[in-house]
Amino acid sequence: MRLQPLALVVCLFVAGCGGASGHTTIAATQTTSTAQTSPAAALEQAARTAIEQNAKVSDYVLSNNAIPSWASQSTAGPALAGLRGSAAQRKEAKVRVRVLASSVRINSIQLNPSYLSATASIVYEGRVRVYKNGHPERRTIRLKEPAHVALHRIGNETRFVVWRVAVVK
């Protein structure tokens, strides 16, 4: 008699878990395959976010000739050094740029199989007005700069920073 309640509990447990049912097995397989694609999708979104934040940093640097304190959240390495150098050159030449409109179009993102880096193809478009010695140039300048972007992942976080930007001519 004592074995019957134990057997009943085991049977209920197996039936509740879907023991021989094909539906539970399929659901578990689908969950597994979804879980395998989720990290890649999350990393691709993180790369997009880094590129968009980098565009905001670039606009800020163009307008202010200074690197904002929050720039390191999206930009690092040679990309940040390039922004510092161009800001210093404009400051020395007494050139200011007012960003009238800007956008970044991300054409493609390729994640490295190790998920430690990514590359992207983007097009930065905008309209700016240049001021020299405080006086505006006569016309606004339209920008359309296609570029290849290299991104590096930060530790084990789901976060990238723009590492290098190469304008395509």
C-alpha positions in Angstrom: 0.0 0.0 0.0 2.8 2.4 0.7 4.2 2.0 -2.8 0.9 3.0 -4.4 0.9 6.6 -3.2 4.5 7.0 -4.2 3.8 5.5 -7.6 0.8 7.8 -8.0 2.9 10.9 -7.1 5.6 9.9 -9.7 2.9 9.3 -12.3 1.3 12.7 -11.7 4.7 14.4 -11.8 5.6 12.7 -15.1 2.2 13.5 -16.6 2.5 17.1 -15.4 5.9 17.5 -17.0 4.6 16.1 -20.2 6.6 12.8 -19.9 5.5 11.1 -23.1 3.7 14.0 -24.6 5.2 15.3 -27.9 3.9 18.8 -27.3 6.2 19.5 -24.3 9.2 18.2 -26.2 8.5 20.5 -29.1 8.0 23.5 -26.8 11.3 22.8 -25.1 13.1 22.6 -28.5 11.5 25.9 -29.6 12.5 27.6 -26.3 16.1 26.3 -26.8 16.4 27.6 -30.3 14.9 31.0 -29.3 17.3 31.2 -26.5 20.2 30.6 -28.9 19.2 33.5 -31.1 18.4 35.9 -28.3 22.1 36.8 -27.4 22.9 37.6 -31.0 19.8 39.8 -31.4 20.6 41.5 -28.1 24.2 42.1 -29.2 23.1 43.5 -32.6 20.7 45.9 -30.8 23.6 46.9 -28.5 25.7 47.6 -31.6 22.9 49.8 -33.1 22.6 51.7 -29.8 26.4 52.3 -29.7 26.4 53.6 -33.3 23.4 55.9 -32.6 25.0 57.2 -29.4 28.3 57.8 -31.2 26.4 59.9 -33.8 25.1 62.1 -30.9 28.7 62.4 -29.5 29.9 63.4 -33.0 27.2 66.1 -33.2 28.1 67.4 -29.8 31.8 67.5 -30.6 31.1 69.3 -33.9 29.0 71.9 -32.1 31.1 72.4 -29.0 34.7 71.5 -30.0 34.9 69.5 -26.8 34.5 65.9 -25.8 31.5 65.4 -23.4 32.0 63.4 -20.2 29.5 60.8 -21.5 31.4 60.1 -24.7 33.2 57.1 -23.3 29.9 55.3 -22.9 29.7 54.8 -26.7 33.1 55.7 -28.1 36.6 54.6 -27.4 40.0 53.9 -28.8 41.0 55.5 -32.2 37.5 56.8 -32.7 37.6 58.9 -29.5 41.1 60.0 -30.3 40.0 61.1 -33.8 37.2 63.2 -32.3 39.6 64.8 -29.8 42.0 65.7 -32.6 39.4 67.2 -34.9 37.9 69.2 -32.0 41.4 70.6 -31.2 42.0 71.5 -34.8 38.7 73.4 -35.1 39.3 75.1 -31.8 42.8 76.2 -32.8 41.4 77.5 -36.2 38.5 79.2 -34.4 36.0 77.3 -36.4 32.6 76.3 -35.0 30.1 74.1 -36.7 26.4 74.2 -36.0 24.5 71.0 -36.7 21.2 71.8 -38.3 20.1 68.2 -39.0 21.7 64.8 -38.7 20.9 61.2 -38.9 22.7 57.9 -39.1 21.4 55.0 -41.3 22.7 51.6 -40.4 22.9 49.5 -43.6 24.3 46.3 -42.0 25.8 44.9 -38.8 27.9 41.7 -38.7 28.7 40.2 -35.4 32.0 38.4 -35.0 31.4 34.7 -34.3 33.1 35.2 -30.9 30.6 38.0 -30.1 33.5 40.2 -28.9 33.4 42.6 -31.8 31.2 43.7 -34.7 31.5 45.7 -37.9 28.8 47.9 -39.4 28.2 49.8 -42.6 26.6 53.1 -42.0 25.8 56.4 -43.7 25.9 59.6 -41.7 23.8 62.4 -43.3 23.4 65.9 -42.1 23.3 69.6 -42.7 25.7 72.0 -41.0 26.6 75.6 -41.0 30.3 76.5 -40.5 31.3 79.7 -38.5 34.8 81.1 -38.9 35.9 83.6 -36.3 32.3 83.9 -35.3 31.0 84.7 -38.8 28.8 82.2 -40.6 29.7 80.9 -44.0 27.2 81.9 -46.7 25.8 78.4 -47.4 25.0 75.4 -45.3 26.9 72.2 -46.1 25.2 68.9 -46.7 27.0 65.8 -45.4 26.6 62.3 -46.7 29.4 60.2 -45.4 29.3 56.4 -45.8 31.6 54.7 -43.3 32.7 51.3 -42.0 32.5 51.1 -38.2 34.4 48.6 -36.0 32.8 48.0 -32.6 34.4 46.3 -29.5 32.4 44.6 -26.8 32.8 45.8 -23.2 33.7 42.8 -21.0 30.9 40.3 -20.7 28.2 43.0 -20.8 25.7 43.3 -23.6 27.3 46.6 -24.7 29.5 47.8 -27.5 31.6 50.9 -28.1 32.5 52.4 -31.4 36.2 51.6 -31.8 37.1 52.8 -35.2 35.3 54.7 -38.0 36.7 54.7 -41.5 35.0 57.0 -44.0 34.4 55.3 -47.4 35.3 57.5 -50.3 
